Amino acid sequence: MSEVTQNKTEEYGKVTFADEVVAIIAGLAATEVKGVAAMSGSVAGGIAEKLGRKNLTKGVKVEVGEKEAAIDLYIIVDYGVRIPEVAWNIQENVKKAVETMTGLSVVEVNVHVQGVNFDREVKEEDVSKKQ
């Protein structure tokens, strides 16, 4: 945020963001990146999805201060992608989305690769066997 905007905000009051708001923005921005198969969540998150409720903060942990945010993302990547490239794209996309939407400064975006999705490879093999 620019100084002018900060002064105006302080003049009228204070704007704060719940951790969950930042987590939703970060999670959606991460899943937009090509090569991300899914976010890796907890057992509770898996149960919520089976009950028909999509957990938009699945696989996202955030720490939000007054002017800064730190984000940890736990992801599953598609088989065959260049993982460092996917991680870099996630970091850029998440940082840009959170900073643009909230005005917070994102000090770090840590990407934790929790698994590899092989479904696409299996589907391609099935198609080639049927031909």
Sequence and secondary structure as in RCSB ss.txt:
>XXXX:A:sequence
MSEVTQNKTEEYGKVTFADEVVAIIAGLAATEVKGVAAMSGSVAGGIAEKLGRKNLTKGVKVEVGEKEAAIDLYI
IVDYGVRIPEVAWNIQENVKKAVETMTGLSVVEVNVHVQGVNFDREVKEEDVSKKQ
>XXXX:A:secstr
  HHHHHHHHHH      HHHHHHHHHHHHHTSTTEEEE   HHHHHHHHTT   TTTTEEEEE SSEEEEEEEE
EEETTS HHHHHHHHHHHHHHHHHHHH  EEEEEEEEEEEEE HHHHHHHHHHHH 
